[in-house]
Amino acid sequence: TRVERWRIAGDVVHYYGPIGILAQLSYGQTDKRDTLNAYAELNRSTASETCVTYLQFKSYNEAYSSGWEHALSVSAGIRYAVAPHSTFSLQISRDVSGFFATPEQSIIDAQMRFRFD
């Protein structure tokens, strides 16, 4: 199934020493339905920037013929640079609410990334 969509977004990033605050708001359409999404992140980096911990909030909102549907997720994670070309990350996400009253769920993601130059 092909999904047609477009978005326009604005974001803000600000750092207070090792603390970072990110926010983004986007508007657009998904298969001709109005869509409004929001994202916010609070993170902290070590002085060497090899380790970052973060807390994210994501809000998804879409206009269906039955009205607006809303979904909200919260994630917490850590990203660690094991070596100059490899990174390990671990994240736990909780879908607090979903479209059409889908049940809450938690997801744990672990990734090891290697970069070849």
Order of alpha helices (4+ residues) and beta strands (2+ residues): beta-beta-beta-beta-beta-beta-beta
